[in-house]
Amino acid sequence: MRALGLLVAILAGVGLAGQGRVNGELGHRLGDGVAAAVVSFGSGLVLLALAAAALPVGRRGLAALRAAWRTRRLRWWECVAVVVAVADRAGSPRALVLATLPAVAGIAVAWQQAMNGRVQARAGALSAALLNFGVGTATLVACYAVVAAVRGVPAHWPAGWWLYTGGALGIVFVLAAVVVVRVTGVLMLGLGLIAGQVLGSLLLDAVAPARDAAPSGNEIVGALLTLVAVAVAALPAGRRIVVPGG
């Protein structure tokens, strides 16, 4: 069961790499990364809201979520964890902040996944995903209101349906992570996501490289070493490789 969970996490990581490429391209064409993030979260929120309203499991989950909130079995800090996780999409000062942002975002995502598991236990995976996208969209819209007031809104929206699929890819990632984290734990989920992102990124850069961003030989070797490290860490304790004399 845990191995299956790890496989799902890897596939979710591949989807996350695809979402990053889609959102990055939309942000490039718009000249506005925050607007692209709002589109991604907003479209995902709409899709999840429709699913929650149409499916009995979604309606039951929302009722359970409201009940858990009223009875304090679900606290506010378990629901707004996604605010920290989307902070890197809302724009920030450059220099040292940008250098530390990936590490901060990684810690935030781990916290988000742990809280997602708690919400899922009380209200189901669909409700947990809907809560993620709802809080994330609200946070990004509030940030974008400030950004738009300063530099305006994009003058045009690019054509190409695939540029607006970031929300759908995000749903796949969040739903998979919400379900898997209770089987694998946060650490194994994180390792699976890392492996999937590395594999997905290599595939995307090989098939459809971004502008002047084809991976170098050193980068490919580094990615493969990362995969090896994830594989070794994921091995059961009794099957770890023992180095003679170590």
KAVEN-V25483 format. One record per residue. NEAR is the number of other ideal C-beta (glycine too) atoms within 8 Angstrom. Layout:
NEAR  NEAR
//
This chain:
5  8  6  8  14  14  9  12  19  13  10  16  18  13  14  14  15  11  13  9  11  14  13  11  10  15  13  7  8  12  6  10  11  13  12  14  14  12  12  15  15  12  12  16  14  9  11  13  9  8  10  14  8  6  9  5  8  15  10  9  15  12  8  12  14  8  9  11  9  6  6  6  6  12  6  5  7  9  12  7  14  12  10  9  12  13  11  10  9  12  7  9  5  5  6  5  9  9  6  8  10  7  7  10  11  9  8  13  10  10  11  13  14  11  12  15  12  10  16  15  6  10  13  11  10  14  16  14  13  15  13  12  16  9  12  14  13  8  12  16  10  8  11  12  8  8  11  9  5  5  4  3  6  8  3  4  4  8  2  5  5  6  10  9  9  15  17  10  13  13  13  10  13  14  11  13  14  15  11  15  15  7  10  12  7  10  7  13  15  12  13  20  14  11  15  17  13  13  13  14  10  11  10  12  12  7  6  6  9  9  3  4  7  6  10  6  5  6  8  10  8  8  12  8  8  11  11  8  8  13  9  9  7  9  9  5  5  4  5  8  5  5  5  4  3  4
//
